[in-house]
Amino acid sequence: MEILELLTLALAPVVFLMTYVYVRDEYDREPLKYLIITFILGILTAVPVVYLGGILRQFLGVSHDSIFGIIVYAFIVVALTEEWMKYLVLRYYNYPHKEFDEPYDGIMYGVTVSLGFAAIENVLYVMNGGEEVALLRMVTAVPAHAVFGILMGYFVGRAKYIKHGSPYLERLKGLGIAVLFHGLYDFFLFLNMGFVALFSFVALIIGIWLARRAIRQHRELSPHRPSELE
Protein backbone atom coordinates (compact mmCIF):
# COMPACT_ATOMS: atom_id res chain seq x y z
CA MET A 1 0.00 0.00 0.00
CA GLU A 2 0.99 3.62 -0.47
CA ILE A 3 2.53 5.42 2.50
CA LEU A 4 -0.40 7.86 2.68
CA GLU A 5 -2.90 5.00 2.86
CA LEU A 6 -0.94 3.30 5.64
CA LEU A 7 -0.73 6.57 7.56
CA THR A 8 -4.48 6.97 7.22
CA LEU A 9 -5.09 3.46 8.54
CA ALA A 10 -2.66 4.06 11.41
CA LEU A 11 -4.19 7.36 12.50
CA ALA A 12 -7.88 6.71 11.80
CA PRO A 13 -8.57 4.89 15.10
CA VAL A 14 -6.72 7.63 17.01
CA VAL A 15 -8.89 10.34 15.44
CA PHE A 16 -12.06 8.32 16.00
CA LEU A 17 -11.37 7.67 19.69
CA MET A 18 -10.30 11.26 20.36
CA THR A 19 -13.52 12.47 18.74
CA TYR A 20 -15.59 9.95 20.70
CA VAL A 21 -14.31 11.23 24.05
CA TYR A 22 -14.33 14.88 22.97
CA VAL A 23 -17.98 15.02 21.87
CA ARG A 24 -19.04 13.51 25.19
CA ASP A 25 -17.54 16.52 26.96
CA GLU A 26 -20.65 18.43 25.92
CA TYR A 27 -20.90 20.85 28.84
CA ASP A 28 -17.48 22.54 28.72
CA ARG A 29 -15.19 21.30 25.97
CA GLU A 30 -11.46 21.85 26.24
CA PRO A 31 -9.77 24.37 23.92
CA LEU A 32 -8.30 22.60 20.89
CA LYS A 33 -5.03 24.46 21.48
CA TYR A 34 -4.37 22.63 24.74
CA LEU A 35 -5.53 19.30 23.35
CA ILE A 36 -3.11 19.64 20.45
CA ILE A 37 -0.24 20.52 22.79
CA THR A 38 -1.13 17.56 25.03
CA PHE A 39 -1.28 15.26 22.00
CA ILE A 40 2.15 16.40 20.85
CA LEU A 41 3.56 15.90 24.34
CA GLY A 42 2.11 12.39 24.23
CA ILE A 43 4.00 11.75 21.00
CA LEU A 44 7.20 13.06 22.56
CA THR A 45 6.93 10.69 25.51
CA ALA A 46 7.94 7.91 23.11
CA VAL A 47 11.56 9.14 23.30
CA PRO A 48 12.08 8.72 27.08
CA VAL A 49 9.94 5.55 27.01
CA VAL A 50 12.33 3.86 24.57
CA TYR A 51 15.38 5.11 26.48
CA LEU A 52 14.17 4.20 29.98
CA GLY A 53 12.69 0.93 28.81
CA GLY A 54 16.06 -0.11 27.43
CA ILE A 55 17.83 0.83 30.65
CA LEU A 56 15.31 -1.06 32.80
CA ARG A 57 15.51 -4.11 30.60
CA GLN A 58 19.28 -4.29 31.01
CA PHE A 59 19.27 -3.38 34.69
CA LEU A 60 16.63 -5.97 35.58
CA GLY A 61 18.12 -8.59 33.28
CA VAL A 62 14.69 -9.31 31.83
CA SER A 63 14.30 -12.59 29.95
CA HIS A 64 11.29 -14.04 28.16
CA ASP A 65 12.38 -17.54 29.16
CA SER A 66 10.28 -17.55 32.33
CA ILE A 67 6.86 -16.42 33.50
CA PHE A 68 8.54 -14.13 36.03
CA GLY A 69 10.64 -12.52 33.33
CA ILE A 70 7.56 -11.89 31.19
CA ILE A 71 5.72 -10.40 34.18
CA VAL A 72 8.60 -8.01 34.87
CA TYR A 73 8.84 -7.05 31.21
CA ALA A 74 5.09 -6.53 30.76
CA PHE A 75 4.35 -4.68 33.99
CA ILE A 76 7.57 -2.75 34.65
CA VAL A 77 9.62 -2.36 31.47
CA VAL A 78 6.61 -1.67 29.24
CA ALA A 79 3.49 -0.74 31.25
CA LEU A 80 5.06 1.24 34.08
CA THR A 81 7.46 3.11 31.80
CA GLU A 82 4.80 4.11 29.28
CA GLU A 83 2.09 5.01 31.77
CA TRP A 84 4.50 6.91 34.01
CA MET A 85 5.58 9.14 31.12
CA LYS A 86 1.95 9.82 30.19
CA TYR A 87 1.16 10.51 33.85
CA LEU A 88 3.92 13.12 34.08
CA VAL A 89 2.36 15.09 31.22
CA LEU A 90 -1.11 14.81 32.76
CA ARG A 91 0.11 15.70 36.24
CA TYR A 92 2.52 18.53 35.51
CA TYR A 93 1.17 20.10 32.33
CA ASN A 94 -2.59 19.57 32.40
CA TYR A 95 -3.43 19.22 36.09
CA PRO A 96 -2.27 22.73 37.21
CA HIS A 97 -3.79 24.45 34.17
CA LYS A 98 -6.76 26.77 34.60
CA GLU A 99 -8.60 24.92 31.82
CA PHE A 100 -8.63 21.81 33.99
CA ASP A 101 -11.82 22.94 35.72
CA GLU A 102 -13.95 19.79 36.09
CA PRO A 103 -13.40 16.07 36.75
CA TYR A 104 -14.08 15.11 33.11
CA ASP A 105 -11.02 17.10 32.04
CA GLY A 106 -8.85 14.42 33.61
CA ILE A 107 -10.37 11.91 31.20
CA MET A 108 -10.12 14.25 28.22
CA TYR A 109 -6.47 15.11 28.76
CA GLY A 110 -5.64 11.58 29.87
CA VAL A 111 -6.95 10.02 26.67
CA THR A 112 -5.31 12.77 24.60
CA VAL A 113 -1.79 12.20 25.92
CA SER A 114 -2.30 8.45 25.72
CA LEU A 115 -3.46 8.58 22.12
CA GLY A 116 -0.54 10.86 21.27
CA PHE A 117 1.78 8.06 22.32
CA ALA A 118 -0.43 5.49 20.57
CA ALA A 119 -0.31 7.50 17.35
CA ILE A 120 3.47 7.45 16.94
CA GLU A 121 3.66 3.84 18.11
CA ASN A 122 0.95 2.79 15.68
CA VAL A 123 2.52 4.60 12.74
CA LEU A 124 5.82 2.79 13.33
CA TYR A 125 4.16 -0.62 13.63
CA VAL A 126 1.94 -0.10 10.60
CA MET A 127 4.75 1.18 8.40
CA ASN A 128 6.69 -1.98 9.20
CA GLY A 129 3.79 -4.45 9.19
CA GLY A 130 1.40 -3.12 6.57
CA GLU A 131 -2.38 -3.28 6.24
CA GLU A 132 -2.95 -6.43 8.31
CA VAL A 133 -1.12 -4.94 11.30
CA ALA A 134 -3.06 -1.69 10.88
CA LEU A 135 -6.42 -3.47 10.93
CA LEU A 136 -5.47 -5.63 13.92
CA ARG A 137 -4.17 -2.75 16.00
CA MET A 138 -7.20 -0.66 15.06
CA VAL A 139 -9.33 -2.85 17.31
CA THR A 140 -6.73 -3.84 19.91
CA ALA A 141 -3.67 -1.75 20.78
CA VAL A 142 -5.06 1.71 19.97
CA PRO A 143 -8.33 1.24 21.92
CA ALA A 144 -6.24 -0.26 24.73
CA HIS A 145 -4.13 2.90 25.00
CA ALA A 146 -7.31 4.98 25.02
CA VAL A 147 -8.69 2.85 27.86
CA PHE A 148 -5.48 3.25 29.89
CA GLY A 149 -5.65 7.02 29.45
CA ILE A 150 -9.32 7.24 30.41
CA LEU A 151 -8.88 5.15 33.55
CA MET A 152 -5.86 7.17 34.63
CA GLY A 153 -7.61 10.44 33.85
CA TYR A 154 -10.71 9.42 35.79
CA PHE A 155 -8.77 9.28 39.04
CA VAL A 156 -6.65 12.35 38.25
CA GLY A 157 -9.88 14.25 37.63
CA ARG A 158 -11.24 13.01 40.95
CA ALA A 159 -8.03 14.04 42.68
CA LYS A 160 -8.33 17.69 41.74
CA TYR A 161 -11.88 18.04 43.04
CA ILE A 162 -11.99 15.46 45.80
CA LYS A 163 -13.67 16.72 48.98
CA HIS A 164 -12.55 13.92 51.29
CA GLY A 165 -9.38 11.87 51.11
CA SER A 166 -5.97 12.40 49.58
CA PRO A 167 -5.49 13.85 46.08
CA TYR A 168 -2.08 12.18 46.00
CA LEU A 169 -3.60 8.74 46.59
CA GLU A 170 -6.27 9.36 43.95
CA ARG A 171 -3.61 10.25 41.38
CA LEU A 172 -1.62 7.20 42.43
CA LYS A 173 -4.72 5.05 41.89
CA GLY A 174 -4.98 6.43 38.38
CA LEU A 175 -1.40 5.54 37.55
CA GLY A 176 -1.76 2.16 39.23
CA ILE A 177 -4.91 1.07 37.39
CA ALA A 178 -3.44 2.17 34.05
CA VAL A 179 -0.31 0.11 34.73
CA LEU A 180 -2.40 -2.85 35.89
CA PHE A 181 -4.56 -3.03 32.78
CA HIS A 182 -1.65 -2.26 30.47
CA GLY A 183 0.45 -4.94 32.14
CA LEU A 184 -2.31 -7.55 31.99
CA TYR A 185 -3.01 -6.79 28.35
CA ASP A 186 0.65 -7.14 27.37
CA PHE A 187 1.40 -10.09 29.65
CA PHE A 188 -1.07 -12.44 27.98
CA LEU A 189 0.17 -11.36 24.55
CA PHE A 190 3.83 -11.80 25.48
CA LEU A 191 3.16 -15.34 26.69
CA ASN A 192 2.67 -16.21 23.02
CA MET A 193 0.60 -19.28 23.88
CA GLY A 194 -2.23 -19.23 21.35
CA PHE A 195 -5.60 -19.16 23.08
CA VAL A 196 -4.04 -17.58 26.20
CA ALA A 197 -3.80 -14.36 24.18
CA LEU A 198 -7.60 -14.21 24.36
CA PHE A 199 -7.24 -13.10 27.97
CA SER A 200 -5.72 -9.88 26.62
CA PHE A 201 -9.03 -9.20 24.93
CA VAL A 202 -10.88 -10.05 28.15
CA ALA A 203 -8.78 -7.43 29.96
CA LEU A 204 -9.45 -4.96 27.15
CA ILE A 205 -13.21 -5.58 27.20
CA ILE A 206 -13.34 -5.10 30.98
CA GLY A 207 -11.25 -1.94 30.58
CA ILE A 208 -13.62 -0.60 27.92
CA TRP A 209 -16.60 -1.24 30.21
CA LEU A 210 -14.89 0.61 33.06
CA ALA A 211 -13.83 3.44 30.76
CA ARG A 212 -17.38 3.99 29.49
CA ARG A 213 -18.61 3.97 33.07
CA ALA A 214 -15.91 6.50 34.04
CA ILE A 215 -16.95 8.81 31.20
CA ARG A 216 -20.59 8.62 32.22
CA GLN A 217 -19.85 9.32 35.89
CA HIS A 218 -17.66 12.36 35.27
CA ARG A 219 -20.12 13.81 32.77
CA GLU A 220 -22.81 13.63 35.45
CA LEU A 221 -20.49 15.36 37.93
CA SER A 222 -19.76 18.31 35.64
CA PRO A 223 -20.37 21.66 37.40
CA HIS A 224 -21.19 23.04 33.95
CA ARG A 225 -24.12 20.66 33.49
CA PRO A 226 -27.40 22.58 33.22
CA SER A 227 -29.71 22.13 36.17
CA GLU A 228 -32.79 20.01 35.46
CA LEU A 229 -34.82 22.66 37.24
CA GLU A 230 -33.82 25.39 34.82
N, C-alpha and C positions, 0 to 999 in steps of 0.2 A: 504493500500500500504506500501511497504518497505520504511524505512527512506531515503535511498539513492534515490529512485524514487521520493519521495516528494521533496527532496532537489533539484533534477534536474529540476523538474517542477517549483519550486520557483525561481531558479536562471537563467533558460533558457531565460526568457524575458529580464532580466538585461543584460546578455551577448549579446543578439541579438541587443538591443538598443545601448549599448556601441559600438559595432562593426559598427553599422549603422552610427553613428556620427563620429567615428574614421576614417573610410575609405573615408569619404567625406572631410576630412582634407588632401587632396592629395598633397598640395604644400609644407607643412612643418609640418609633424606629430610630436606630442609631444612624448618625451621619455617615454617608458613604466614605467620606474622607478617612475617618478613623477605622472603618472596616477594611479599607484598602491597605492602610498602613499596617494594621494587625495581620492581614493576610500575607503581606510582604515579609513581615517579621517571622511569620510561621515558616515561610519558605527558607529564610536565612537560618532558622534553627537547624536545618539539615547539616550545616557545616560543623558546628560543635558536636552534634549527635554522632556523626561519622568519626570525628576525632576522639571523643570521649569513649565511644563504644569500642574503638580499637584498643585504647589504653586499658579499659576494664577487661576486655577479653584476654589480653596478655597477662595482666596483673593477676586475674583470677584463674588463669590457666584453664579456661573453659574448653571442654571437649564434648562432642556429640556422641561419644561412645557409651555414655551412661545416662540414666534417667536424671540423676542429680545434675549432671553437666548441662543437660537440655533445660532443666528447670532454671538453673543459674543464668543460662544464656537468654531464655525467653523472658524471665521476669526482671533481671537486673541489667544485662548488657543491652537488651533491646527495649523492653517496656519502660523500665525506670528511666533510662537515659532519654528516650524520646518524650515521655510525658513530663519529665522534670523540666526539659527545655521549653516545652509549650507552657508549662505552669509559670515559669519565670516571666514570660511575656505577659501572660494574663495577670499575674500578681503585681508586677512592677511597672507595666505600661498601662494596662487597661484599668485595673482596680482603683488606683488613686485618681483617675481622670474624672472630671466633673460630669462627663456624659454617661458615666456609669452610675445611673440614678434610680435603678430598680433591680430587683432580683433577676429578672429575665435577661438583663444585660450580661450577667455572668455566662449564661448559656450562649448568647449571641456571639460574644467575643471568644468564648471557649471553642465553639465550633469553627469560628473563622480562623483562629491561629492553627487549629488542628488540621483543617482542610488546606491551609497554606502549605503545611508540611506534606500532607497527602498529595497535593498537586505536583510538587517537584519529584517526590518519590514515584508517583504513578507515571509521570512522563518518562523517567529513566527506565522503569520496568517495561513500559509499553514500547518504547523505542528499541529496546533490545529483544522483546518477545513477540511483538507484532499484535495482530488483531485478536487472536485467541486470548492472549494475556490481558488485553484491554477489556474484553467482554467479561472475563472471569473476575477481574479486580473491580469492575464496575458494580458488581453485586456482592462483593466480599470486602476487600481491603479498604476501599474508599468509604463505604458506609461504616465500617468498623472504626476508622479514624474519627468520623463524625460523631459516632456514639461515645467514644472516649472523651471527646471535647465537650459534648453536652453534659455528660455525667460529672466531669470535673467542674464545668461552669455552673452547674446547678448548686453545688456546695459553696463555690466561691461567691456566687450571688447571695446565697443565704448568709454567708459570713459577714458581708458588708452591712446587712440590715437585720442581723440577729438581735433579738431583744434580751434573750437569756442564753447563757453559755459563752463559750470562747470562740471568737472569730478565727483564731489560730487553728483550733481543732477542727473547725468546719472546713477551712481551706485544706488542712491536712487530709481530711476525709475525701475531699475532691480529688487530690493527687492520688491517694491510696486506691480509690475505686477505679480510677482510670488505669493505674498500673495493674490492678488485679484483672480487670477484663482484658486488657491488652496482653498481659502475660498468659492468661488462659487461652485466648484466641491463638496466640503464636505457639504455645507449648504443644497443643494437639496437632498443629500443622508440622512442627519440627520433628515430632515423633516419626513422621513418615511411615505410618502403619496402616495405610488403606482406610478402612471404615472408621478408625479412631479419629481421623480428620473431621468426621462428621460432628464431633463434639465441639469443634471450633465454631461450626454453624449454630449449634445449640447455644453456646456462649454469646454469639452475635445476636441471635433472636431474642434471648433474654435481655441483652443490652439495649436492643431496639425498643423493646416493651418498656423498659425503665426510662429510656430517653424520651419517649413519647409522653410518658406519665410526668416526667420532670418538666417538659415544655408546658403541659397543661396546668400543672400546679403553679408555676411561676407566672404564667399569663393571668391566672385568677388572682394572684397576689399583687398585680401591678397597681401602684398608686395612681396611675394615669387612666385606669379603667373607669368608664363612666358609671355613675351610680344608677342602679336600677330604679331608684325613686325619682330620678330626674326626667 
